Amino acid sequence: VLFMYFTSISAAQTADCVHLREQCINAANGCGSVWNIVEDVCNISGTELSFRQHRSSRDQRHPEELENDCSITKQHCREDPYCFLVYKSFQQACQVDTAKYNISTETKLQWSLSALSKQAYTTNRTCLDVNKECVEDEVCNKQLSLYLKVCSVNKKCNMEECQAAIRFFYQNMPFEVAQMMTFCDCNQPDESCHRAKELLHGKPCAVTAVPSPSCLNVIHMCEENELKKYTTFQSKCWRHVTKKCYNDKACLETLIKGDMPCSANADCKAAYISNWGTMLRMECTCQNLPPTEHSLCKLFHHILHSKSCFS
């Protein structure tokens, strides 16, 4: 129970409280927003706990009395429908996040035992070779199998579940391995390689919607759900592209032609990989748009899908 963290002033439990708070704030499941409400309602700030109507900042009472205050506060929270609902929502969200955190930690530990994690990334690898190496590596094969089980083409595709699986797959593997899988490619017309590439890159389930959204719609959806990822990716890879460029025909044409520099450093690659399993990797189109929107759409398509940064 979360409030157990608040009834003790021991250093160990304080550390646990800090850890839980950080997990919650960094979560992608809404836990952070609930924590902010709890802070506001219950006057909690970081690890400093102040109980409304019961404890002042100058209160120097013994721990036993403070624990009693905590009991009173918990009782008041139970009696207040708003406080109780917020607390239960927070508790439920953080329990889910803690489970995800533990699974993620265990997965990263497994990856550290993989032979692939010791390999330095090299360019120009074919996806068929990369897929073969993964299948032959016990850890990689296990993680790949879990991901493919969710995204299998043999069953009805659930895009959200598949995207979540591909996010987990790529975000928990070592950066060198993620680069190896993300930037592999194929020589035409090697069908086996292209099939391996589709499997590694979440096609079609994680990226193909019917009908395909316009790239402008993808960016608008991103502003509602994945804005931080997009702004990070743009700032790390395409820092010269600002909103001023959106209405500048010359700037748009320069970028679309591939003349505008892209950083392509390690931070850029990491930001690009973090987009995998999100709407930013969805296939999008610029067809059937008004002429006035076409150039801007092509700009976003270039930013999201061009490999010019990494080739």
N, C-alpha and C positions, 0 to 999 in steps of 0.2 A: 504494500500500500504506500502511495507516494508520501502521505503525511508522516510516515515513520521516519523519513529523511529529516523532517523538521523537528522532531522531538528530542534530538540529541545534538550536543555541541561538540562531539568528538571530531577530530581532524579527519578521520577515515570517512565518516558519514558525510562531512562537509564536502570532501572530495567526490564522493558518490553523487551528491546533489549537483555539484558543478558538472559532473560528467553527464548526468541525466538531462540537465538543462541544455547542455551543448548538443547532445543527440537530438533533443526535441527541436531546438531552434534550427538545426541544419537539416531536419527531415523534409522530405518532399511530399508528405501526406497531410499537411495542414496542421501538424502538431505545434509548429512554431506560433501560428496565429492564436491557437488556444492558450498556449503558455502566456502570451502577451496579455490576454484577457484575465488569466489567473493572477498575473502580477498586478494588474490594475485593481481587481476586486479585493485581493487579499493582501495588498501592500507588500509584495515580495519583490525584492530587487537583487538579482544575482543570488548570492548565498546569504545576504543580510535579510533577516526575517523580522518584520515588524507587524504585530497583530493589532488591528484597529480596535480602539476602545479598551485595549488590555495592556499594551506595552508602549512606553515612550522611548525615544532614542537615548534618554539618559537613565533608563531603568537598569539598575545594577543588582537585581535580585539573584538568588541562587538558582542553579540549574533545575532543582526540583520544582521551584515555583514557576519557572518558565515552562517546564513540561506540563504543569497543571494548566497554565495559560493556553498552551497548545491544545490541550484536551477541550478546554472551553471553546476555543476558536473552531475546532473541528465540529463540536456540537452545534455551534451557531451556523456553521456552513450547512450542516445536514438539515437544519430547520429553515434555512433560506433557500427556496426553490431555485433561484437564479444561481447562487453560489454552488449549490449541489450539482445542478446540471452542467455547469462549466467544469467543475472538478471531475465529474464522471467522464465528460467528453475528453478532457485532458488526459486522464488516467488511461482511457481506452486507446487514444491515439499513441500515447507513449509506450504502452505495452506492445502495440503493433510495431512501432519503430524499434524498440529494443530487440524484438525477435529478428527483424530485418538486419539490425546492426550485428547481432551475434552470427547470423548466417553469412553476412558479408565478411566479417572478420575471419571466420573459419575457412571460407573460400579463398581469401587472400593468403592464408597460411598454407593451404594445399598448393596453391600456385607457386609458392616459394620453394616447394619440393620438386617442381617440374624441371626437367632438363631444358625445356624451351626458355625458361626464365633466365637461364645463364647465357643464352645466345645474344650476341649483339645484332641489332637490326641492320639488314642489308637491303638495298633497293633492287628493283627489277626481279622480284620473285613472282613466279606464276602461282595463281590461286590453287591449281591442282597440286603443286608441290607443297604449298603451305597446308592445304587440307590433309594431305597424306601425312605430313609431320605431326599434325595435331592428332589425327586418329591413332598414330603409333605411340603417342605420349599418353600415359595413363591419366594424368590429371586433366590435360587438355581434352582428351576424348570424353571424359566424364562430363565436363562442363559443356562441351559442344552437344553432347547427347541430350542433356537437360534442356538446352535452348531449342534444339531442333524438335524435341518432343512437343513443345508448345507451338512451334511455328510450322509444323509438318504440313506439307501440301496434300497429304492423304486425308485430311479432315477439314471441316469448315473453318476458314480462317477467322480468328478473333484478333483484329489488328492491335487493340490495346494490350491484350495479353502477350502477343508476340513482341510488341515494342518493349514491354516491361522485361521480357526474357532477354532480348538482345542488349538492353541497357545493362542488365545485371552481368551478362556474359562479358561485355567489353569493359565495363567500369571496374570490375574486380580483378582483371588479369594484369600482369605487369605491362608497363608502357611499351617495352620493346616487343612483346608478343602482340599487343594491340596494333602497333604500327605494321608488323609483319602481315597481319590479317586484313587490316583496313586498306593498305596500299598495294596489295597484290593485284595482279592484272593478268590478262590472257592475250595470247597471239591468235589472230584470226586464222582459220576457222575451227579452233579446237573446242568442240562441243563439250567434252568432258571437263575441260578447264572452266568453261563458262557456267556449267552446272555447279561446279565446286564454288565458283565465285558467288553465284546466286544464294547458295546455302550459307556461306560465310557472311554475306551482306544482307541477309534478311529478306531476300526477294522470293516471291512477290508479297508475302503476307504483311510484312512490317512497313512496306513503302508504297504499295500500289492500292490506290482507292479508285472506285468506279462510280461516277466519272472522275477523272483526274481534276483536282482543284487547280485554280490559277495560282501562280507563284505569289501574286499579290494577296490572295486569300490566305495562303500559308503564313505570310508575314503578319497579316492581321490576326490570325489565330494565335500566332506566336506571341504577339503583344499582350494577349490575354493570359497565356499559359506558360510560355517558355521564353519570356522576354530576357531574363538574365542570361540564359544560354546564348541567345542570338547576339546580344550586345557584347558579351565576352568574346564570342567567336569573331565578330566583326572587328572589335578593337585589337584582337591578337593577330588577325590575318589581313584584314582590309582596313587598317587604321586611317588610310587616306580617304576612305569613303565616308562622307558625312551627309547629313540631311540636306545640306546645300546642294549636293550633287543630284539629288532626286529631281530637282527642277532645272538642272543645267544640262542642256542637250549635248554640248561638247564633252562635258564630264562623263555623261552616260555612254556616249559613243566610244570614248577613250577606254573606259573600263570594259565594255562589252567586247572590244577588239583584243582585250588581253594586254593592253599597253600599260595599265596601271599596276605598280608593283604590289606583290603580296609577300608578306614576311617569310612564311614557310619555315620558321624556326620551331624549336621544340614546343614552346607555349602555343603556337598556332596549331601544330599537329594535335596537341592534347585537347585544345578547344574543339577542333574538328571532330575528333573521336568521341568527345562527350556529347555531340549532337546525335550520335547513333542511337536508334531506339526512341527518337522524338519526332514530332511532326516536321522538324527541320530537314529530315532525311526523306520525307515523302516526295514521290515523283510529282512534279507539278508542270503546268503548261502555260503558254502565253497565247494560245489560240483563242479565237472568238472574243478578243478584247477590243475595246475601242482603240483607234489609232493613238489617241492621246495617252493611253496607259501602256502601250506596247513596249516602249523603251525602258520604262521603269520596271516593268515585269521582267524583261530580259536581264536587267541589272541584277535583280534578286535571284533569278535562275542561275546566273553566272556565279554569284557569291555562294549560293547553297550547293551547287552541283559541279562546278568546274574543278577539275583536278590540276589546273595550271599552277597552283601553289606547290604541288607535290611531285610534279613530273620532271 
